[in-house]
Amino acid sequence: MAAPRLEIDLNKIHHNTQTLVQRLASEGISVTGVTKASLGSAPIAHTLLQAGVCGLGDSRIENIESMRRANITAHMSLIRAPMLSQAKRVVQAADLSFNSELDIIKQLSYYAHELKRVHSIVLMLELGDLREGIMPEELLETVESILVLPNIELKGIGTNLACRCGVSPDTRNMAQLSELASQIETKFKLNLAIISGGNSANLPWILNQANHTRVNNLRLGESILLGREPLQRHPIEGLYTDAITLIAEVIESKIKPSVATGVIAQSAFGAVPAQIDQGPKAQSILAIGIQDIDPAGLTATQNQQILAASSDHLIIHTQQCLTIGSEMKFQLNYSALLRAMTSPFVNKTYFPITN
């Protein structure tokens, strides 16, 4: 098989998805399967749906359009606020979008009216992580402005934590989200169908205690694909952490000094490498680089040490010289996975679901 490549085990992804869907269902929480890390991969999208997610979410309208072209008819949400310039495409391809700017919602309303569609929205609230969301004190005024817009349905409210500042979802901020939902319903005499509490970072909170809030939906990607929660990157009990593996090919393997010679300046990506003389070392180069992966997010399955990377080369220390053309396996964190999945130079090999 061609290298570099990601070997993607759909059986393990199905297991991870189904396990989380069932655990969260017992707490009254549905799962939106997030496809953004997979570049809107149709095989992964189908696997998530077969495993029981209530719909798919992606941060790029291009990925949603790609899945639509693959004849995926599931409910799809744009989970990053739409760009004003893409409002028409959002209405055409997505059933729902997450929003925090009234000007953008008005543009969605315009195109929804033009296209004779009703577009649903989730209004995002800022609850501490300082990424997207309106401030809570602006909520009721914003909702009042939304409810008069034609062809727009306020489906619910949501928040996002842990992505910018690492703020952990907990009972306090989830209770605050629940209280804000109740305020909307009381003032405007309506029922919100979606209280979207966040992403995979919510799992430590919800899996370790009963859900006594109104949160009824989570948007899960990393936990499904990698079997880990994002706050501490701990494995989640019962999930596979090796559903996706990176394979790279050796293109050079030689004994070389461990210290560079000459006047040392910045490397290609601005670093000044540490110079520690450890004598001659076996060094291998793999045909993959920073253009394709985040080298800091790789763990060699054979415990070799990653020494450095440039745009197209990954340099590792091995106990002995490796055979040219041989392959090495790596586990990935979310950053490395995201870059590898979206690189056109990394092949994707899917192992299908077997009964």
C-alpha positions in Angstrom: 0.0 0.0 0.0 1.1 3.6 -0.7 2.8 5.6 2.0 2.5 7.8 3.8 -1.0 6.7 4.8 -3.5 6.7 7.5 -5.0 3.2 8.3 -8.5 3.9 9.5 -10.3 1.0 11.2 -14.0 1.7 10.8 -14.9 -1.2 13.1 -13.1 0.6 16.0 -14.7 3.9 15.1 -18.1 2.3 15.0 -17.4 0.7 18.4 -16.3 4.1 19.9 -19.3 5.9 18.5 -21.8 3.3 19.6 -20.3 3.1 23.1 -20.5 6.8 23.6 -24.0 7.1 22.1 -25.3 4.5 24.4 -23.6 5.9 27.5 -24.9 9.4 26.9 -28.4 8.3 25.9 -28.8 7.0 29.5 -28.2 10.6 30.6 -30.7 12.0 28.0 -27.9 13.3 25.7 -27.8 12.8 22.0 -24.5 12.8 20.0 -23.7 14.9 16.9 -20.9 13.2 15.2 -18.2 15.7 14.1 -16.5 15.1 10.8 -14.2 18.1 10.6 -11.0 16.2 11.5 -11.8 13.7 8.7 -12.3 16.3 6.0 -15.9 15.3 5.7 -14.9 11.6 5.0 -17.9 9.8 3.6 -16.8 6.4 5.0 -16.4 7.9 8.5 -19.7 9.8 8.2 -21.6 6.6 7.2 -19.9 4.8 10.2 -21.0 7.5 12.7 -24.6 7.4 11.4 -24.7 3.6 11.5 -23.5 3.7 15.1 -26.4 6.0 16.2 -25.4 9.6 16.1 -28.4 12.0 15.6 -26.7 13.9 12.9 -23.4 15.2 11.6 -21.5 18.4 12.4 -18.7 20.1 10.6 -16.9 23.4 10.8 -16.4 23.9 7.0 -19.3 24.2 4.6 -17.0 22.7 1.9 -17.0 19.4 3.9 -20.8 19.5 4.3 -21.1 20.0 0.5 -18.8 17.2 -0.1 -20.8 14.8 2.0 -24.0 16.0 0.3 -22.4 15.1 -3.1 -21.7 11.7 -1.6 -25.5 11.3 -1.2 -25.4 11.6 2.6 -28.9 12.9 3.5 -28.5 13.0 7.3 -29.2 16.1 9.3 -26.1 18.3 9.1 -25.0 21.2 11.2 -22.3 23.8 10.5 -20.7 24.1 13.9 -18.5 27.1 13.2 -20.3 30.4 12.7 -21.0 30.9 9.0 -19.0 33.4 7.0 -21.1 36.2 5.7 -19.8 35.5 2.2 -20.9 31.9 2.4 -24.4 32.4 3.8 -26.2 31.2 0.7 -24.1 28.0 0.6 -24.9 27.4 4.2 -28.6 27.6 3.7 -28.4 25.4 0.6 -26.3 22.6 2.2 -26.7 22.7 6.0 -29.9 22.1 8.0 -28.7 24.1 11.0 -25.8 26.4 11.8 -24.3 27.6 15.1 -24.3 31.4 15.3 -23.2 34.4 17.4 -23.6 37.4 15.1 -26.9 38.9 14.3 -25.7 40.3 11.0 -24.9 36.8 9.8 -28.2 35.4 11.0 -30.0 38.2 9.1 -28.1 37.1 5.9 -29.1 33.5 6.5 -32.7 34.7 6.8 -32.4 36.6 3.5 -31.2 33.5 1.6 -33.5 31.1 3.4 -36.4 33.4 2.3 -35.0 33.5 -1.3 -34.6 29.8 -1.5 -38.0 29.1 0.2 -36.4 27.2 3.1 -36.4 27.3 6.8 -32.9 27.4 8.3 -32.4 26.4 11.9 -29.9 28.0 14.2 -28.3 27.3 17.6 -27.3 30.6 19.3 -23.9 30.3 20.9 -23.2 31.7 24.4 -19.8 32.8 25.9 -19.4 31.0 29.2 -15.8 31.6 30.0 -13.5 30.1 27.3 -13.4 33.3 25.3 -13.9 31.8 21.9 -17.3 32.2 20.1 -20.6 33.2 21.7 -22.6 36.2 22.8 -22.4 37.5 26.3 -25.2 36.2 28.6 -26.4 39.7 29.4 -27.1 40.2 25.6 -29.1 36.9 25.3 -32.7 38.0 25.6 -32.3 41.1 23.4 -30.6 39.0 20.7 -33.2 36.3 20.8 -35.9 39.0 20.4 -34.2 40.2 17.3 -33.9 36.7 15.9 -37.5 35.7 16.4 -38.8 38.3 14.0 -36.6 37.1 11.2 -38.4 35.2 8.4 -37.4 31.6 7.5 -35.2 31.3 10.6 -36.0 28.9 13.4 -34.2 29.3 16.8 -33.7 25.6 17.5 -31.6 26.0 20.7 -28.6 27.4 22.4 -25.1 26.1 23.0 -21.7 26.8 24.2 -18.1 25.7 23.5 -15.5 25.3 26.2 -11.9 24.0 26.4 -10.8 24.9 22.9 -9.1 28.3 23.4 -8.4 28.7 27.1 -8.9 25.1 28.3 -11.9 26.0 30.5 -13.3 22.7 31.7 -17.1 22.0 31.3 -18.6 21.3 34.7 -21.9 21.4 36.6 -21.6 25.2 37.2 -21.2 26.3 33.6 -23.6 23.6 32.3 -26.2 24.7 34.9 -25.7 28.3 33.7 -26.4 27.2 30.1 -29.6 25.4 31.3 -30.8 28.5 33.3 -30.3 30.7 30.2 -32.4 28.3 28.2 -35.2 28.4 30.7 -35.1 32.2 30.7 -35.6 32.2 26.9 -38.5 29.8 27.1 -40.2 31.7 29.9 -39.9 35.1 28.3 -40.8 34.1 24.7 -43.1 31.2 25.5 -41.3 28.7 23.3 -39.5 25.3 23.7 -35.9 24.9 22.8 -35.2 21.5 21.3 -31.4 21.7 21.6 -29.2 22.6 24.6 -25.8 21.8 23.1 -23.3 21.7 26.0 -20.1 21.4 24.0 -17.6 18.9 22.7 -15.5 15.9 23.7 -14.1 17.9 26.6 -17.6 17.5 28.3 -17.1 13.8 28.7 -15.2 13.8 32.0 -18.0 15.8 33.5 -20.9 13.8 32.2 -19.3 10.3 32.4 -18.4 10.7 36.1 -21.7 12.0 37.4 -25.4 12.1 36.6 -26.7 14.8 34.3 -28.8 17.1 36.4 -28.8 19.9 33.8 -30.8 20.5 30.6 -27.9 19.7 28.3 -29.2 17.2 25.8 -26.6 17.2 23.0 -22.8 17.0 22.7 -20.7 17.4 19.6 -18.1 14.6 19.5 -15.2 14.1 17.2 -11.8 13.6 19.0 -13.2 11.1 21.6 -14.7 9.0 18.8 -11.7 9.0 16.5 -9.0 8.8 19.1 -10.7 7.3 22.2 -9.5 10.1 24.5 -10.9 13.1 26.2 -9.3 16.4 25.3 -8.7 17.9 28.7 -5.9 15.6 29.9 -5.8 13.3 26.8 -6.6 10.4 29.1 -8.0 7.2 27.4 -11.8 6.8 27.8 -12.6 3.5 29.4 -13.9 1.0 26.9 -12.8 2.9 23.8 -10.1 2.1 21.2 -7.2 4.6 21.1 -5.7 3.1 17.9 -8.6 3.4 15.5 -6.4 5.5 13.2 -2.7 4.8 12.7 -0.1 6.7 10.6 2.3 4.8 8.4 5.4 6.4 6.9 8.2 5.0 4.8 12.0 5.1 5.4 13.9 7.0 2.6 17.3 7.3 4.4 19.0 5.4 7.2 22.6 6.2 8.3 24.9 6.6 11.2 25.4 10.4 11.7 26.9 12.7 14.4 24.4 13.8 17.0 25.7 17.4 16.9 25.5 19.7 13.8 28.6 21.3 12.5 29.0 24.9 11.3 27.5 28.2 12.4 24.1 27.5 13.9 21.2 29.8 13.0 17.4 29.2 12.8 16.1 26.0 11.2 13.5 26.1 8.4 10.7 26.7 10.9 12.4 29.1 13.2 13.7 26.8 15.9 17.3 26.8 17.2 18.0 23.1 17.7 19.6 22.0 21.0 23.1 20.7 20.5 23.9 17.8 22.9 26.8 15.5 21.8 25.7 11.9 22.3 28.2 10.5 19.8 27.3 8.9 16.5 23.6 7.7 16.3 21.5 5.7 13.9 19.3 8.3 12.2 16.4 7.5 9.8 14.4 9.9 7.6 10.8 9.2 6.8 8.9 10.7 3.8 6.5 12.9 5.7 6.9 16.3 7.3 5.3 19.3 8.8 3.3 20.0 5.7 1.4 16.7 6.5 1.5 16.2 10.2 2.3 17.8 13.6 5.5 16.0 14.6 4.9 16.9 18.2 1.7 14.9 18.1 3.2 11.7 17.0 4.2 8.7 19.2 6.2 6.0 17.5 4.7 2.6 18.3 8.2 1.1 18.5 9.4 3.8 21.0 11.9 5.4 18.6 12.7 9.0 19.4 11.6 11.7 17.0 14.5 14.1 16.6 13.2 16.8 14.2 11.1 17.6 11.2 11.2 19.8 8.2 8.4 20.4 5.7 8.9 17.0 4.0 11.2 15.0 6.3 10.7 13.4 9.7 14.0 12.5 11.4 14.0 9.8 14.0 16.6 8.1 16.2 16.7 4.3 15.9 18.7 1.6 17.7 20.1 0.5 14.3 19.9 1.5 10.7 16.5 0.6 9.1 15.9 -1.0 5.8 15.2 1.5 3.0 11.6 1.2 2.0 10.5 -0.3 5.3 7.6 1.4 7.2 7.1 2.8 10.6 3.8 3.2 12.6 2.8 6.1 14.7 -0.1 7.0 16.9 -1.5 10.5 16.6 -2.9 13.1 18.8 -5.7 15.4 17.6 -3.4 18.0 16.1 -1.4 15.4 14.1 -4.6 13.7 13.0 -6.2 16.9 11.8 -3.2 17.8 9.7 -2.7 14.3 8.3 -6.4 13.8 7.4 -6.5 17.1 5.5 -3.2 16.6 3.7 -3.6 15.5 0.0 -0.2 13.8 0.3 -1.3 11.3 3.0 -3.3 8.4 1.6 -6.3 7.2 3.5 -6.9 3.4 3.7 -10.2 2.3 5.3 -10.7 -1.1 6.9 -14.5 -1.7 6.5 -16.9 -2.7 9.1 -17.2 -6.5 9.4 -20.0 -8.4 11.0 
